């Protein structure tokens, strides 16, 4: 019975490592686009807030 239990331990460890890698990559998959969109919004806000742009934004203009 001991040898059967010892055979399952490496499989459990391998599964645990694979699951940890999957969820770590999943977190990065959400974080990186959020950071990129945040930087884009911040740069857009900084450019438009200076008021020195050639084309001023008008209300109602499409």
VOBA-1610 file (N, C-alpha, C; in pm, whole numbers, padded with zeros to 5 digits, always signed):
BEGIN
Unk+00081-00119+00000Unk+00000+00000+00000Unk+00086+00125+00000Unk+00202+00118+00058Unk+00292+00232+00064Unk+00336+00275-00077Unk+00367+00182-00164Unk+00417+00216-00297Unk+00309+00285-00381Unk+00182+00248-00363Unk+00074+00314-00437Unk+00058+00459-00391Unk+00072+00483-00263Unk+00060+00619-00210Unk+00178+00704-00254Unk+00296+00644-00263Unk+00413+00720-00306Unk+00405+00757-00454Unk+00335+00678-00533Unk+00320+00707-00675Unk+00227+00824-00701Unk+00132+00847-00611Unk+00037+00956-00629Unk+00096+01091-00587Unk+00191+01090-00498Unk+00247+01216-00448Unk+00311+01300-00559Unk+00396+01247-00645Unk+00452+01331-00754Unk+00344+01382-00850Unk+00241+01303-00872Unk+00133+01347-00960Unk+00057+01464-00897Unk+00036+01458-00767Unk-00033+01568-00698Unk+00051+01694-00700Unk+00180+01679-00680Unk+00269+01795-00682Unk+00273+01856-00822Unk+00279+01771-00924Unk+00280+01821-01062Unk+00150+01894-01094Unk+00038+01840-01049Unk-00090+01905-01072Unk-00097+02039-00999Unk-00046+02043-00877Unk-00046+02167-00800Unk+00039+02275-00870Unk+00156+02238-00919Unk+00242+02333-00989Unk+00175+02381-01117Unk+00113+02290-01191Unk+00045+02329-01315Unk-00072+02424-01285Unk-00147+02397-01180Unk-00259+02484-01144Unk-00209+02622-01101Unk-00100+02626-01025Unk-00045+02754-00983Unk+00003+02835-01103Unk+00066+02771-01198Unk+00112+02841-01318Unk-00006+02893-01399Unk-00111+02813-01410Unk-00229+02854-01486Unk-00291+02979-01426Unk-00311+02980-01294Unk-00377+03094-01231Unk-00285+03216-01226Unk-00153+03196-01222Unk-00061+03310-01227Unk-00068+03376-01365Unk-00072+03296-01470Unk-00082+03351-01606Unk-00219+03415-01626Unk-00322+03358-01568Unk-00456+03415-01580Unk-00461+03553-01515Unk-00395+03569-01402Unk-00390+03700-01336Unk-00316+03801-01422Unk-00207+03760-01486Unk-00134+03850-01575Unk-00216+03885-01697Unk-00297+03791-01743Unk-00380+03813-01860Unk-00483+03923-01833Unk-00521+03942-01709Unk-00615+04047-01672Unk-00541+04176-01639Unk-00427+04166-01574Unk-00355+04283-01526Unk-00292+04364-01637Unk-00227+04298-01730Unk-00153+04370-01835Unk-00246+04456-01922Unk-00357+04405-01974Unk-00446+04494-02051Unk-00504+04607-01967Unk-00531+04581-01839Unk-00583+04687-01753Unk-00479+04797-01735Unk-00354+04760-01719Unk-00248+04861-01706Unk-00231+04939-01836Unk-00236+04871-01949Unk-00222+04940-02078Unk-00336+05038-02098Unk-00458+04996-02069Unk-00572+05087-02084Unk-00561+05204-01988Unk-00512+05180-01868Unk-00494+05288-01771Unk-00391+05389-01819Unk-00281+05341-01874Unk-00178+05432-01927Unk-00232+05511-02046Unk-00308+05446-02131Unk-00367+05516-02246Unk-00464+05625-02199Unk-00548+05593-02101Unk-00643+05692-02050Unk-00570+05808-01983Unk-00465+05779-01907Unk-00388+05884-01840Unk-00319+05974-01942Unk-00259+05915-02045Unk-00193+05996-02146Unk-00294+06080-02223Unk-00410+06024-02252Unk-00515+06099-02320Unk-00561+06217-02234Unk-00579+06193-02106Unk-00620+06298-02015Unk-00514+06407-02005Unk-00388+06368-01998Unk-00280+06467-01987Unk-00270+06553-02114Unk-00285+06490-02228Unk-00277+06565-02354Unk-00394+06661-02367Unk-00514+06615-02335Unk-00631+06700-02352Unk-00643+06804-02242Unk-00582+06783-02126Unk-00595+06879-02017Unk-00500+06996-02031Unk-00398+06986-02117Unk-00304+07096-02132Unk-00367+07213-02207Unk-00461+07187-02294Unk-00528+07294-02367Unk-00446+07349-02481Unk-00332+07290-02510Unk-00247+07339-02618Unk-00261+07255-02745Unk-00363+07173-02750Unk-00381+07090-02869Unk-00430+07176-02984Unk-00399+07135-03103Unk-00436+07210-03221Unk-00587+07203-03243Unk-00645+07088-03217Unk-00787+07069-03238Unk-00855+07057-03103Unk-00932+07157-03068Unk-01003+07155-02940Unk-01124+07064-02952Unk-01154+06996-02844Unk-01273+06910-02841Unk-01395+06998-02821Unk-01499+06972-02901Unk-01621+07047-02889Unk-01732+06955-02844Unk-01824+07009-02769Unk-01937+06929-02724Unk-02032+06905-02839Unk-02076+06783-02852Unk-02172+06749-02955Unk-02108+06720-03090Unk-01980+06738-03103Unk-01915+06708-03230Unk-01891+06560-03240Unk-01921+06502-03355Unk-01903+06359-03371Unk-01776+06329-03445
//
